[in-house]
Every structure is written in C-alpha cells, then in structure tokens.
Amino acid sequence: MCKWWAPKLACEIIQQCLIAHGHGGYSNDLPFGQRYRDVLGLQIGDGTANIMKMIISRQMLARHRP
C-alpha cells in the first residue's frame, strides 16, 4: 500500500511547493522541478495507481478467503 500512497503524497506535496514558488520552482535554480520529475518517474515505473489498487485489493481479499 505504501508503494501506491507514498509517490502519490510526494507528488501532491511537490505540486504545492511548485505553486508556492511560481515559475522559479520549475527552473534549475530550485530542486523542486527535478524532484517532481523524479516522483512522476516513480509513479510510471511502479505502475499506475489503478494497477496498484488492484494488486492491494487482491492481496487483501486473499488473506480473508477461507
């Protein structure tokens, strides 16, 4: 579940930082633009949120089957 939630939360936080810093946040002067690209890469590399949710639900259902 952390594999889905952590990149999602990181992306939301970095987006707020980019909004707070304006156009300077996307430049190479501040690290936020690179961090945002890194987190997007994690989300793409790990799989989409829907796939992660399906994997989590299968694991949870498998635990409760008789």
Secondary structure, DSSP 8 states (H G I E B T S, - for coil): -HHHHHHHHHHHHHHHHHHHHGGGGGSTTSTHHHHHHHHHHHHHHH--HHHHHHHHHHHHHHHT--
